[in-house]
Amino acid sequence: MAISYDNAITKNYHGMMGGIVFRCRGDKSIMSKRPDCSKVVKTKAQKDNMKRFAAATIYGKKVLSDPRLREKYEKKKKMYQSVWNAAISDFMSKPKVDAIDVKDYKGLPGNEIRISALERFKFVAVIVTILNILGQVLESGRAVARPLSDGMEWDYVVKEINPSYKGSRVVVRVVDFVGNVVQESISIDGFSPPTSMTPPPAPPPRGRGDRDA
């Protein structure tokens, strides 16, 4: 590996040429031999990440070729960040739900469930599903966005009655404008219903000599 400082020839070179990899780190120009990864056994997580990055590259090209998307990223990108890097970063970063507020949910129509998050720009749909104590779907629908000073909140108004709401589960599925999907869930009152019930043992057969107590 070779390192040079303020080299007028190799300054700002990056990428690969003729088996040599060029990288820039501040005022340093780094040249190294292309690594041989032919014998490296990749894990499933590494393979999945490579597929995801390949999809991110396709998305980045789409942004550059779409004037509407490109304009969004021109406004959104950070200082010294390119539109390409901002698009790749968005695709690789999944949306995040900060909180699911179910304190007002009592199993009645008109109750509200609130979802909050800090990423105002990325969310395009927030879908709420309510499962009863048996894990059956009671209802599902989109929450309505409401801007806040420090982020965004989504409100979902309950439509169906759920008499045994304790032990139910609320599932929130978030979709961002890139197409990433993240799912979070919370149980009501933290109560977990038993997964199975064991019947009590049968009484022993009574013999002829047994008498009632």
C-alpha positions in Angstrom: 0.0 0.0 0.0 1.3 3.4 -1.0 0.3 6.8 0.6 1.1 10.2 -0.7 0.2 13.7 0.6 -1.0 16.5 -1.6 0.0 14.7 -4.8 -1.1 16.8 -7.7 -1.5 13.7 -9.9 -3.4 11.3 -7.7 -5.3 13.9 -5.6 -9.0 13.2 -5.5 -8.6 9.9 -7.4 -10.9 7.1 -6.2 -12.0 3.8 -7.6 -10.0 1.1 -9.3 -7.8 1.1 -12.4 -5.7 -1.8 -13.6 -5.9 -3.8 -10.4 -5.0 -0.8 -8.3 -7.5 0.7 -5.8 -7.4 4.5 -5.3 -8.8 6.0 -2.1 -8.9 9.5 -0.6 -8.7 10.3 3.1 -8.5 14.0 3.7 -5.3 15.2 2.1 -4.0 11.6 1.7 -4.1 9.6 -1.6 -4.0 5.9 -0.9 -3.1 3.3 -3.5 -3.3 -0.4 -2.8 -3.6 -3.7 -4.6 -7.1 -5.0 -5.3 -7.9 -7.4 -2.5 -8.4 -11.1 -3.5 -11.7 -12.2 -2.0 -12.1 -15.3 -4.1 -11.5 -17.6 -1.1 -13.5 -15.7 1.3 -16.7 -17.5 2.4 -19.4 -14.9 2.9 -22.0 -15.2 5.7 -25.7 -15.0 4.9 -25.8 -11.5 6.5 -22.9 -10.4 4.2 -24.7 -11.8 1.2 -27.9 -10.1 2.1 -26.1 -6.8 2.6 -24.5 -7.1 -0.8 -27.9 -7.7 -2.4 -29.2 -4.7 -0.5 -26.4 -2.5 -1.6 -26.9 -3.6 -5.2 -30.5 -2.6 -4.9 -29.4 0.7 -3.4 -27.2 1.3 -6.4 -30.2 0.8 -8.7 -32.2 3.3 -6.6 -29.3 5.8 -6.7 -29.3 5.7 -10.5 -33.1 6.2 -10.5 -32.7 9.3 -8.4 -30.1 10.8 -10.7 -32.3 10.2 -13.7 -35.5 11.4 -12.2 -35.6 15.3 -12.0 -38.3 15.2 -9.3 -36.4 12.9 -7.0 -33.1 14.6 -7.7 -34.6 17.9 -6.7 -35.8 16.4 -3.4 -32.3 15.2 -2.6 -30.7 18.4 -3.6 -32.7 20.0 -0.8 -32.3 17.1 1.6 -28.6 16.3 1.3 -26.1 17.4 3.9 -23.2 19.8 3.2 -20.5 18.3 1.1 -22.7 15.3 0.4 -23.6 14.3 -3.1 -27.1 13.5 -4.3 -25.8 9.9 -5.0 -24.5 9.4 -1.5 -27.6 10.8 0.1 -29.8 8.4 -2.0 -27.7 5.4 -1.1 -27.7 6.4 2.6 -31.5 6.7 2.5 -31.9 3.3 0.9 -29.6 1.6 3.3 -31.1 3.2 6.4 -34.4 1.7 7.4 -37.1 3.9 9.0 -37.5 3.8 12.8 -40.6 4.0 15.0 -39.8 6.0 18.2 -42.9 5.1 20.2 -46.3 3.5 19.9 -48.7 5.1 22.4 -51.6 2.8 23.3 -52.5 4.2 26.7 -55.9 5.5 25.4 -56.8 2.2 23.8 -59.6 0.5 25.8 -61.0 -1.7 23.1 -63.7 0.8 22.0 -64.4 2.5 18.7 -63.1 6.0 18.7 -60.0 5.2 20.8 -56.8 6.6 19.4 -53.4 4.9 18.9 -50.5 7.3 18.3 -47.2 6.5 16.6 -44.3 9.0 16.7 -41.0 9.2 14.8 -38.3 11.7 14.1 -37.8 11.1 10.4 -40.3 13.5 8.8 -39.2 13.1 5.2 -39.0 9.3 4.8 -42.4 7.9 5.9 -45.1 7.5 3.2 -47.4 5.0 5.0 -48.0 3.9 8.6 -50.3 0.9 8.8 -51.8 -0.2 12.2 -53.1 -3.7 12.8 -54.9 -4.8 16.0 -54.7 -8.5 17.0 -57.0 -9.8 19.7 -55.9 -12.0 22.6 -56.0 -15.1 20.3 -53.8 -13.5 17.7 -56.7 -12.9 15.3 -56.8 -9.7 13.2 -59.6 -7.4 14.5 -58.9 -4.5 12.1 -56.2 -2.9 10.0 -55.8 0.5 8.4 -53.7 3.6 7.8 -52.8 6.1 10.4 -53.2 9.8 9.6 -50.0 12.0 9.7 -49.9 15.1 11.9 -46.7 17.3 11.8 -45.1 18.2 15.1 -42.4 20.8 15.9 -39.7 18.1 16.3 -41.0 15.4 14.1 -44.2 13.7 13.0 -47.0 11.8 14.7 -49.5 9.4 13.2 -53.0 8.9 14.7 -55.1 5.8 14.2 -58.7 5.9 15.2 -60.1 2.5 16.3 -63.1 1.2 14.5 -63.9 -2.2 16.0 -64.9 -3.1 19.6 -62.6 -5.4 21.5 -64.1 -6.5 24.8 -61.0 -8.4 26.0 -58.5 -5.8 24.9 -56.0 -6.7 27.6 -53.5 -9.0 26.1 -54.2 -7.8 22.6 -51.3 -6.7 20.4 -50.9 -3.6 18.2 -48.7 -4.0 15.1 -47.3 -1.0 13.3 -45.9 -1.4 9.8 -44.0 1.6 8.4 -43.2 2.1 4.7 -40.7 4.8 3.7 -40.6 6.5 0.3 -37.7 4.3 -0.8 -39.8 1.2 -0.2 -38.2 -0.1 3.0 -40.6 -1.7 5.4 -40.2 -1.9 9.2 -42.6 -3.6 11.6 -42.9 -2.9 15.4 -45.5 -4.2 17.9 -46.6 -3.7 21.5 -48.9 -5.7 23.7 -51.7 -4.0 25.7 -50.8 -3.7 29.4 -47.9 -6.1 28.9 -50.2 -9.1 29.5 -49.3 -12.2 27.6 -52.0 -14.9 27.4 -51.1 -18.5 28.0 -50.2 -20.3 24.8 -51.7 -23.6 25.9 -53.8 -25.0 28.8 -53.4 -28.4 30.4 -56.6 -30.0 31.5 -56.7 -31.2 35.2 -56.0 -34.9 35.7 -59.0 -37.2 35.7 -60.0 -38.6 39.1 -59.0 -42.3 39.7 -61.6 -44.9 39.1 -63.6 -45.8 42.2 -63.5 -49.4 43.4 -66.4 -51.4 44.7 -65.2 -51.0 48.3 -64.8 -47.2 48.1 -67.4 -45.2 50.1 -68.3 -41.5 49.7 -66.8 -39.3 52.2 
